[in-house]
Amino acid sequence: MAARGLRNNNPGNIRLGSTRFQGEIKGTDKSFRTFSSAGYGYRALIKTLQTYQDKYHLMTIRGMIGRWAPGNENNTAAYVATVSKKSGYGRDQSVSMHDRVVALRIAAAISEVENGKAANSGDLMNGWELL
């Protein structure tokens, strides 16, 4: 069976909340959002990280992942290390989620951590184009 994030077209495993995202549909998962396509799921992932930067000034992988995957639910240090390694950006390197290359590399790394398999590059690019 596919990982939960892939079944829900939610490669970042974004939890249900009051804010609605483009492409979000009603799903059967009681905890996590469901999207009409993986592209919309990647759009939501990238959009959330852009908000972390624009609103909360979290400009590093360590800062963004600290909010994305808090220690009460995750091994945040291991998550940061994995995203840093897979994306090629340092944990404390300032990055911009408004830069296509940066956003796609970080989103792909998060998706791989969340789902245990490499991100689909076509779905990633579609997510960026939906912004």
Z-matrix of the N, CA and C atoms (Angstrom, degrees):
N
C 1 1.457
C 2 1.535 1 109.29
N 3 1.304 2 116.52 1 139.75
C 4 1.460 3 122.09 2 -179.90
C 5 1.528 4 110.64 3 -66.41
N 6 1.319 5 115.43 4 153.43
C 7 1.463 6 121.41 5 177.55
C 8 1.534 7 110.02 6 -59.85
N 9 1.303 8 115.87 7 151.98
C 10 1.470 9 122.43 8 -177.64
C 11 1.525 10 112.05 9 -51.81
N 12 1.325 11 117.50 10 -46.05
C 13 1.456 12 121.08 11 -179.13
C 14 1.515 13 112.67 12 -61.65
N 15 1.324 14 116.83 13 -34.70
C 16 1.466 15 120.48 14 178.31
C 17 1.525 16 110.59 15 -75.47
N 18 1.319 17 117.18 16 -39.68
C 19 1.472 18 120.11 17 177.63
C 20 1.525 19 111.49 18 -61.24
N 21 1.323 20 116.34 19 -35.46
C 22 1.468 21 122.27 20 -177.68
C 23 1.533 22 112.85 21 -91.72
N 24 1.330 23 118.36 22 4.02
C 25 1.474 24 121.72 23 -172.62
C 26 1.526 25 110.21 24 52.37
N 27 1.323 26 116.28 25 36.47
C 28 1.458 27 124.21 26 -176.05
C 29 1.532 28 107.17 27 -128.44
N 30 1.343 29 117.19 28 73.51
C 31 1.459 30 120.43 29 -171.86
C 32 1.526 31 114.70 30 -63.52
N 33 1.317 32 117.93 31 -16.04
C 34 1.458 33 120.90 32 176.96
C 35 1.517 34 112.82 33 -97.24
N 36 1.331 35 117.05 34 -0.77
C 37 1.467 36 121.62 35 -176.50
C 38 1.528 37 111.51 36 51.34
N 39 1.318 38 115.94 37 55.78
C 40 1.461 39 122.07 38 177.74
C 41 1.520 40 108.28 39 -76.86
N 42 1.318 41 115.03 40 127.58
C 43 1.468 42 120.67 41 -178.98
C 44 1.530 43 111.17 42 -70.71
N 45 1.328 44 114.60 43 156.22
C 46 1.461 45 120.38 44 173.73
C 47 1.523 46 109.69 45 -60.92
N 48 1.321 47 116.12 46 145.88
C 49 1.460 48 122.16 47 178.84
C 50 1.509 49 110.13 48 -163.19
N 51 1.313 50 115.22 49 -176.19
C 52 1.466 51 119.96 50 -175.09
C 53 1.529 52 113.09 51 -77.51
N 54 1.315 53 118.62 52 -27.05
C 55 1.459 54 121.92 53 179.89
C 56 1.523 55 109.74 54 -77.62
N 57 1.337 56 116.60 55 130.96
C 58 1.465 57 121.10 56 177.17
C 59 1.525 58 109.34 57 -95.86
N 60 1.307 59 115.93 58 140.76
C 61 1.460 60 122.30 59 177.37
C 62 1.518 61 109.66 60 -104.96
N 63 1.318 62 116.21 61 153.33
C 64 1.465 63 120.21 62 172.00
C 65 1.518 64 108.31 63 -58.00
N 66 1.311 65 116.41 64 138.91
C 67 1.449 66 121.06 65 176.93
C 68 1.515 67 114.91 66 79.38
N 69 1.330 68 117.62 67 0.05
C 70 1.464 69 119.89 68 178.68
C 71 1.525 70 109.02 69 -75.87
N 72 1.321 71 115.30 70 136.40
C 73 1.454 72 121.10 71 178.87
C 74 1.528 73 109.35 72 -126.90
N 75 1.316 74 115.32 73 164.28
C 76 1.464 75 119.27 74 177.17
C 77 1.519 76 107.65 75 -74.98
N 78 1.319 77 114.44 76 124.07
C 79 1.455 78 119.75 77 178.27
C 80 1.514 79 110.68 78 -117.55
N 81 1.291 80 115.97 79 -177.00
C 82 1.465 81 120.93 80 -179.56
C 83 1.524 82 112.31 81 -93.39
N 84 1.338 83 117.67 82 -11.05
C 85 1.462 84 120.98 83 -179.50
C 86 1.523 85 109.26 84 -72.25
N 87 1.300 86 116.99 85 128.00
C 88 1.470 87 122.20 86 -176.76
C 89 1.524 88 113.36 87 -83.79
N 90 1.343 89 117.68 88 -9.12
C 91 1.467 90 120.65 89 -176.15
C 92 1.524 91 114.32 90 -120.21
N 93 1.341 92 116.89 91 -29.33
C 94 1.461 93 120.32 92 -173.06
C 95 1.526 94 111.49 93 -121.60
N 96 1.324 95 115.30 94 150.85
C 97 1.461 96 122.30 95 -179.14
C 98 1.525 97 110.56 96 -68.53
N 99 1.326 98 115.16 97 155.95
C 100 1.460 99 122.87 98 174.14
C 101 1.527 100 107.36 99 -124.55
N 102 1.330 101 115.66 100 137.69
C 103 1.462 102 121.34 101 179.82
C 104 1.522 103 110.24 102 -118.18
N 105 1.324 104 115.88 103 155.01
C 106 1.463 105 121.30 104 -177.91
C 107 1.519 106 112.36 105 -68.86
N 108 1.329 107 117.28 106 -22.38
C 109 1.466 108 121.72 107 177.03
C 110 1.521 109 108.61 108 -152.53
N 111 1.336 110 115.66 109 160.44
C 112 1.467 111 119.72 110 176.82
C 113 1.533 112 110.77 111 -62.93
N 114 1.328 113 116.94 112 -32.11
C 115 1.464 114 119.84 113 177.80
C 116 1.521 115 111.41 114 -58.10
N 117 1.329 116 116.49 115 -44.25
C 118 1.461 117 119.64 116 177.75
C 119 1.530 118 111.22 117 -66.69
N 120 1.319 119 116.61 118 -32.92
C 121 1.458 120 119.60 119 176.20
C 122 1.521 121 111.77 120 -65.06
N 123 1.339 122 116.55 121 -42.57
C 124 1.471 123 119.49 122 176.82
C 125 1.520 124 110.72 123 -67.89
N 126 1.316 125 117.44 124 -36.38
C 127 1.464 126 120.05 125 176.29
C 128 1.524 127 109.65 126 -57.59
N 129 1.326 128 116.95 127 -46.42
C 130 1.464 129 121.25 128 -179.40
C 131 1.529 130 111.20 129 -63.47
N 132 1.326 131 116.99 130 -40.66
C 133 1.458 132 121.09 131 178.31
C 134 1.531 133 109.92 132 -60.04
N 135 1.320 134 116.43 133 -51.93
C 136 1.469 135 121.02 134 -178.97
C 137 1.521 136 110.73 135 -63.71
N 138 1.321 137 116.98 136 -44.40
C 139 1.470 138 121.39 137 -179.82
C 140 1.534 139 110.53 138 -59.54
N 141 1.330 140 117.16 139 -40.83
C 142 1.466 141 120.84 140 179.05
C 143 1.522 142 110.34 141 -63.08
N 144 1.335 143 117.16 142 -43.96
C 145 1.467 144 119.84 143 179.74
C 146 1.528 145 111.33 144 -68.58
N 147 1.328 146 117.65 145 -33.31
C 148 1.469 147 120.01 146 174.37
C 149 1.528 148 110.21 147 -63.83
N 150 1.319 149 116.83 148 -39.43
C 151 1.464 150 120.96 149 177.28
C 152 1.521 151 110.45 150 -64.37
N 153 1.332 152 117.44 151 -41.26
C 154 1.467 153 120.35 152 176.74
C 155 1.525 154 110.02 153 -56.09
N 156 1.315 155 117.00 154 -39.27
C 157 1.458 156 120.54 155 -179.56
C 158 1.525 157 111.53 156 -75.34
N 159 1.318 158 116.84 157 -47.96
C 160 1.466 159 120.75 158 -175.00
C 161 1.521 160 112.88 159 -70.25
N 162 1.309 161 117.61 160 -38.69
C 163 1.461 162 121.62 161 -174.87
C 164 1.525 163 113.32 162 -94.67
N 165 1.342 164 116.66 163 -38.34
C 166 1.463 165 120.51 164 -173.53
C 167 1.525 166 113.19 165 -110.98
N 168 1.338 167 117.43 166 -1.17
C 169 1.464 168 123.53 167 176.86
C 170 1.528 169 112.52 168 58.79
N 171 1.325 170 116.58 169 36.77
C 172 1.461 171 122.02 170 176.60
C 173 1.529 172 107.06 171 -90.86
N 174 1.308 173 116.26 172 98.55
C 175 1.460 174 121.38 173 -169.58
C 176 1.526 175 114.23 174 -102.43
N 177 1.334 176 117.31 175 -0.60
C 178 1.462 177 121.02 176 -177.98
C 179 1.528 178 110.21 177 -119.85
N 180 1.312 179 115.33 178 161.75
C 181 1.463 180 119.62 179 175.45
C 182 1.521 181 109.42 180 -59.03
N 183 1.334 182 117.82 181 -43.55
C 184 1.457 183 120.30 182 179.99
C 185 1.533 184 111.00 183 -58.92
N 186 1.322 185 117.31 184 -43.11
C 187 1.462 186 120.91 185 -179.93
C 188 1.517 187 112.64 186 -67.12
N 189 1.332 188 116.12 187 -46.72
C 190 1.470 189 119.68 188 -178.26
C 191 1.525 190 111.79 189 -66.70
N 192 1.311 191 117.19 190 -45.60
C 193 1.466 192 120.30 191 -178.06
C 194 1.532 193 110.57 192 -70.14
N 195 1.316 194 117.18 193 -30.13
C 196 1.461 195 119.58 194 175.60
C 197 1.518 196 112.18 195 -59.55
N 198 1.320 197 116.51 196 -32.68
C 199 1.464 198 121.00 197 176.68
C 200 1.529 199 111.04 198 -86.86
N 201 1.322 200 117.15 199 -39.89
C 202 1.460 201 123.32 200 -178.04
C 203 1.527 202 111.37 201 -64.35
N 204 1.320 203 115.96 202 -44.24
C 205 1.469 204 121.61 203 -173.70
C 206 1.531 205 109.69 204 -130.34
N 207 1.334 206 116.97 205 71.93
C 208 1.468 207 120.26 206 -174.58
C 209 1.531 208 112.88 207 -62.18
N 210 1.325 209 113.89 208 154.08
C 211 1.457 210 121.60 209 -175.26
C 212 1.517 211 115.32 210 -60.61
N 213 1.322 212 117.98 211 -22.12
C 214 1.468 213 118.70 212 178.62
C 215 1.533 214 111.98 213 -73.46
N 216 1.342 215 117.20 214 -11.87
C 217 1.463 216 121.44 215 179.66
C 218 1.527 217 113.08 216 -121.59
N 219 1.318 218 117.39 217 -17.95
C 220 1.468 219 121.72 218 -170.60
C 221 1.523 220 111.28 219 -142.06
N 222 1.332 221 114.57 220 163.81
C 223 1.456 222 120.64 221 167.25
C 224 1.532 223 104.61 222 -86.30
N 225 1.329 224 115.28 223 85.74
C 226 1.462 225 121.17 224 -171.57
C 227 1.527 226 112.01 225 -60.89
N 228 1.327 227 117.44 226 -40.05
C 229 1.473 228 119.96 227 -179.53
C 230 1.523 229 110.85 228 -61.10
N 231 1.325 230 117.29 229 -42.82
C 232 1.468 231 120.38 230 178.61
C 233 1.527 232 110.93 231 -67.65
N 234 1.335 233 116.69 232 -37.74
C 235 1.472 234 121.73 233 178.69
C 236 1.528 235 109.21 234 -62.80
N 237 1.332 236 116.84 235 -47.18
C 238 1.470 237 121.55 236 178.56
C 239 1.520 238 110.04 237 -58.98
N 240 1.331 239 117.16 238 -47.29
C 241 1.465 240 121.33 239 -178.55
C 242 1.527 241 111.45 240 -60.38
N 243 1.322 242 116.97 241 -41.85
C 244 1.458 243 120.89 242 -178.79
C 245 1.524 244 111.63 243 -68.63
N 246 1.327 245 116.93 244 -45.65
C 247 1.471 246 119.72 245 179.27
C 248 1.528 247 109.99 246 -63.92
N 249 1.317 248 116.90 247 -39.78
C 250 1.463 249 120.73 248 178.32
C 251 1.535 250 110.34 249 -61.14
N 252 1.313 251 116.23 250 -49.20
C 253 1.466 252 120.59 251 -178.56
C 254 1.519 253 111.50 252 -63.43
N 255 1.327 254 117.25 253 -47.97
C 256 1.468 255 120.97 254 -175.75
C 257 1.531 256 112.84 255 -70.21
N 258 1.337 257 116.86 256 -32.12
C 259 1.469 258 119.56 257 -179.70
C 260 1.524 259 112.02 258 -83.86
N 261 1.326 260 116.46 259 -24.74
C 262 1.459 261 120.50 260 -177.56
C 263 1.516 262 114.11 261 87.92
N 264 1.327 263 117.81 262 6.64
C 265 1.464 264 121.93 263 178.82
C 266 1.520 265 109.66 264 -107.28
N 267 1.321 266 115.98 265 143.11
C 268 1.455 267 120.97 266 179.22
C 269 1.518 268 111.41 267 -65.24
N 270 1.312 269 115.78 268 152.34
C 271 1.469 270 121.35 269 -179.12
C 272 1.519 271 112.44 270 -56.37
N 273 1.320 272 115.56 271 -37.41
C 274 1.464 273 120.52 272 -176.13
C 275 1.521 274 112.80 273 -112.21
N 276 1.318 275 116.72 274 15.36
C 277 1.464 276 122.44 275 176.21
C 278 1.521 277 108.86 276 -77.07
N 279 1.320 278 116.94 277 134.25
C 280 1.455 279 120.82 278 176.99
C 281 1.535 280 108.72 279 -72.48
N 282 1.326 281 115.41 280 127.12
C 283 1.463 282 121.68 281 -179.55
C 284 1.523 283 108.87 282 -130.59
N 285 1.329 284 116.60 283 162.30
C 286 1.458 285 121.00 284 178.12
C 287 1.520 286 109.99 285 -120.39
N 288 1.316 287 115.68 286 119.00
C 289 1.458 288 120.64 287 176.52
C 290 1.534 289 111.34 288 -74.96
N 291 1.324 290 117.42 289 0.73
C 292 1.466 291 121.47 290 174.14
C 293 1.527 292 110.83 291 -93.00
N 294 1.330 293 116.59 292 -3.84
C 295 1.462 294 122.97 293 175.61
C 296 1.529 295 107.14 294 -93.16
N 297 1.314 296 117.23 295 124.21
C 298 1.470 297 121.67 296 -174.49
C 299 1.522 298 112.61 297 -55.69
N 300 1.321 299 117.65 298 -50.11
C 301 1.465 300 120.59 299 -176.93
C 302 1.522 301 110.89 300 -61.05
N 303 1.313 302 116.74 301 -46.59
C 304 1.468 303 121.57 302 179.76
C 305 1.527 304 110.05 303 -61.22
N 306 1.325 305 116.49 304 -50.10
C 307 1.462 306 121.10 305 -176.66
C 308 1.526 307 111.52 306 -60.02
N 309 1.313 308 117.24 307 -43.35
C 310 1.456 309 120.25 308 -178.03
C 311 1.521 310 111.35 309 -67.91
N 312 1.328 311 117.59 310 -39.02
C 313 1.469 312 120.17 311 179.37
C 314 1.522 313 111.42 312 -67.09
N 315 1.320 314 117.09 313 -41.85
C 316 1.465 315 120.11 314 -179.48
C 317 1.528 316 110.44 315 -71.67
N 318 1.324 317 117.74 316 -42.53
C 319 1.466 318 120.85 317 178.16
C 320 1.529 319 110.61 318 -61.65
N 321 1.325 320 117.33 319 -40.65
C 322 1.464 321 120.83 320 178.41
C 323 1.524 322 110.90 321 -62.63
N 324 1.326 323 116.62 322 -41.41
C 325 1.465 324 120.76 323 -179.78
C 326 1.528 325 110.89 324 -65.94
N 327 1.333 326 116.81 325 -43.05
C 328 1.468 327 120.45 326 178.28
C 329 1.525 328 109.93 327 -62.46
N 330 1.308 329 116.90 328 -44.53
C 331 1.464 330 121.01 329 179.52
C 332 1.522 331 110.95 330 -59.39
N 333 1.317 332 116.89 331 -41.29
C 334 1.460 333 120.04 332 -179.83
C 335 1.527 334 111.32 333 -66.43
N 336 1.329 335 117.36 334 -40.44
C 337 1.462 336 120.37 335 176.24
C 338 1.523 337 109.90 336 -62.01
N 339 1.324 338 116.78 337 -45.75
C 340 1.463 339 121.47 338 -175.81
C 341 1.527 340 113.93 339 -70.15
N 342 1.335 341 117.19 340 -31.67
C 343 1.461 342 120.36 341 -170.30
C 344 1.523 343 115.30 342 -118.48
N 345 1.323 344 117.18 343 -7.23
C 346 1.455 345 120.22 344 175.54
C 347 1.511 346 115.80 345 75.72
N 348 1.325 347 117.01 346 12.91
C 349 1.465 348 119.91 347 176.34
C 350 1.522 349 109.37 348 -150.09
N 351 1.317 350 115.17 349 157.09
C 352 1.462 351 121.01 350 -177.67
C 353 1.526 352 111.09 351 -60.61
N 354 1.315 353 115.17 352 144.47
C 355 1.463 354 121.83 353 178.11
C 356 1.525 355 110.27 354 -68.50
N 357 1.313 356 115.90 355 150.55
C 358 1.458 357 122.39 356 175.38
C 359 1.532 358 107.42 357 -82.01
N 360 1.320 359 117.28 358 118.95
C 361 1.468 360 120.52 359 -174.20
C 362 1.529 361 112.53 360 -63.94
N 363 1.323 362 117.50 361 -33.88
C 364 1.464 363 120.18 362 177.59
C 365 1.518 364 111.54 363 -65.28
N 366 1.333 365 116.67 364 -41.93
C 367 1.462 366 120.94 365 177.82
C 368 1.534 367 110.74 366 -65.46
N 369 1.328 368 116.05 367 -40.51
C 370 1.476 369 120.42 368 177.45
C 371 1.527 370 110.65 369 -58.86
N 372 1.329 371 115.73 370 -50.88
C 373 1.460 372 120.45 371 -178.31
C 374 1.523 373 110.58 372 -62.62
N 375 1.320 374 116.67 373 -39.14
C 376 1.456 375 120.26 374 177.52
C 377 1.531 376 110.04 375 -61.42
N 378 1.323 377 116.88 376 -41.16
C 379 1.471 378 120.67 377 177.44
C 380 1.522 379 111.91 378 -59.31
N 381 1.333 380 116.02 379 -42.80
C 382 1.474 381 120.31 380 178.79
C 383 1.536 382 109.46 381 -64.39
N 384 1.307 383 117.61 382 -43.54
C 385 1.459 384 121.14 383 -177.46
C 386 1.519 385 112.16 384 -67.68
N 387 1.335 386 118.36 385 -22.45
C 388 1.463 387 122.28 386 178.65
C 389 1.532 388 112.74 387 -79.37
N 390 1.335 389 117.18 388 -11.85
C 391 1.479 390 119.52 389 -179.36
C 392 1.522 391 110.94 390 -61.98
